[in-house]
Amino acid sequence: MATNSFIEFRLDEAQTLADYAGISFDLQTAFEFATTILEENRKPAPNFSLSDPFMVATIIRYARAFAGGVLA
């Protein structure tokens, strides 16, 4: 059985990079959710019950990108 030790490691540049990666992920998924809503609404028989959850998820992901983000 392996024995692992925990080592505290803090690097300010890594935190900033993690913040940018989180912002990028939020904006990209907001775009994908919005695209999904548009594609669903273009179908001959759209499933309108998907619009509300995808719209809420889109707004939350988009807003999170501007709600704090990168440390100054």
Backbone torsions as a table, in degrees:
resi	resn	phi	psi	omega
1	MET	NA	136.0	-177.9
2	ALA	-78.3	144.1	175.0
3	THR	-115.2	118.6	-178.4
4	ASN	-109.7	144.6	176.9
5	SER	-109.0	143.5	177.2
6	PHE	-92.0	130.5	178.3
7	ILE	-122.9	124.2	176.9
8	GLU	-72.0	126.1	-178.1
9	PHE	-136.8	121.0	-179.6
10	ARG	-129.9	126.1	179.3
11	LEU	-136.1	115.3	-175.2
12	ASP	-58.7	-38.5	179.5
13	GLU	-63.5	-35.0	179.0
14	ALA	-67.5	-36.6	178.0
15	GLN	-65.8	-42.0	178.5
16	THR	-64.1	-42.8	177.9
17	LEU	-62.9	-40.8	177.6
18	ALA	-63.3	-39.1	176.9
19	ASP	-62.3	-46.1	179.0
20	TYR	-64.1	-38.9	178.2
21	ALA	-64.0	-39.0	177.3
22	GLY	-65.2	-41.4	177.8
23	ILE	-63.8	-44.8	178.7
24	SER	-59.7	-44.2	179.3
25	PHE	-62.7	-44.5	-179.3
26	ASP	-62.6	-44.6	-179.5
27	LEU	-67.9	-39.3	-180.0
28	GLN	-66.7	-43.9	-180.0
29	THR	-70.7	-32.3	175.0
30	ALA	-61.8	-42.1	177.1
31	PHE	-62.6	-44.2	180.0
32	GLU	-64.4	-40.2	178.1
33	PHE	-64.8	-43.3	179.3
34	ALA	-64.0	-39.3	177.5
35	THR	-63.9	-39.2	178.1
36	THR	-62.5	-41.6	177.9
37	ILE	-61.5	-46.7	-179.3
38	LEU	-62.7	-43.3	179.3
39	GLU	-64.1	-39.9	179.4
40	GLU	-65.3	-39.5	-179.0
41	ASN	-72.3	-17.5	177.9
42	ARG	-84.0	-12.4	-179.3
43	LYS	-68.5	153.7	178.5
44	PRO	-60.0	-35.4	178.4
45	ALA	-128.8	78.2	-176.6
46	PRO	-68.1	149.4	176.3
47	ASN	-92.9	93.8	-174.9
48	PHE	-69.3	-15.3	177.9
49	SER	-69.9	-14.7	176.5
50	LEU	-84.0	-19.9	-175.6
51	SER	-61.7	-47.1	-176.8
52	ASP	-62.5	-51.9	-179.1
53	PRO	-64.8	-36.8	178.5
54	PHE	-69.9	-35.7	178.4
55	MET	-66.1	-44.1	178.6
56	VAL	-62.4	-45.5	179.5
57	ALA	-62.4	-39.0	178.9
58	THR	-63.0	-47.1	-178.8
59	ILE	-63.7	-43.5	-179.5
60	ILE	-64.2	-47.1	-179.8
61	ARG	-63.2	-40.6	-179.6
62	TYR	-66.8	-44.9	-178.2
63	ALA	-66.4	-35.6	-179.7
64	ARG	-60.3	-29.4	-179.6
65	ALA	-66.0	-22.5	-177.2
66	PHE	-113.2	5.3	-172.6
67	ALA	-87.7	1.1	-179.1
68	GLY	169.5	-65.2	171.2
69	GLY	58.7	-129.3	-170.8
70	VAL	-71.9	135.2	177.8
71	LEU	-71.0	142.0	-179.1
72	ALA	-80.4	NA	NA
